[in-house]
């Protein structure tokens, strides 16, 4: 859930309820104001992605934005996301990660240990498509580009993924 920055962009004609998974009480508190301003129900779940305390096959869609950089056990978290998604459900993702340019990637790898300590566990150099695939998903659409900003932290991946052939 983070700070709730995404909430105003949900289509209220298509969204009945959002469950906001957030392990940080401080972030949930920040997101509460954003949740009050939207016309659909928002329920906060105080948990990390590695162990989602919700029923299997409960959700049509999972949105993950700038999340994989900080999750300690990404494979376990993605398998949990796969567990809670309904058959035919989709994962929407927007993440920053490993740059395609060798020079930028070298800088990402050099500064990553210090960056993780300064930026709350954030990794600059994670292979986002590889993590998503290794977590049991098939990427169905993906775009990439550098967004404006500091190049070691600005290469982004966004798209959709689902279970291969709609299977679990």
TAGIMO-V540708 format. One line per field, one symbol per residue. ss: DSSP state (A for helix, B for strand, O for the rest). phi: phi as a letter, one per 30 degrees, with the letter a starting at -180 (. if undefined). psi: psi as a letter, one per 20 degrees, with the letter a starting at -180 (. if undefined). A space follows every 50 residues. Layout:
ss->???
phi->???
psi->???
This chain:
ss->OOOOOOAAAOOOOOOOBBBBBOOOAAAAAAAAAAAAOOOOBBBBBOOOOO OOOOOOOOBBBBBBBOOOOOOOOAAAAAAAAAAABBBBBBBBBBBBOOOO OAAAAAAAAAAAAAAAAAOOOOOOOOOAAAAAAAOOBBBBBBBBBBOOOO AAAOBBBBBBBBBAAAOO
phi->.hdiededcddddcccabccdadceddddddeddddccdbdbcdbdacdd bddbddhcbdbbcbbhcddcddcdddddddddddddeidbccbbbcaedd dedddededdceedeeddcijdcdcdddeddddddjccdcaacbadcekd edccdcbblbbbdehicc
psi->hcijhhgiiqoiiiphqppopoiohgghgghhghhhiqjrpppponqrii nolqqqlhqhqppoplgihipgnhggghhgghgipqpirqppqoqqbpqi pggghghghgiggggghhkkjpphkqnghgggghjjqpphppqqrprpao gijjpqpqbqqrppkjr.
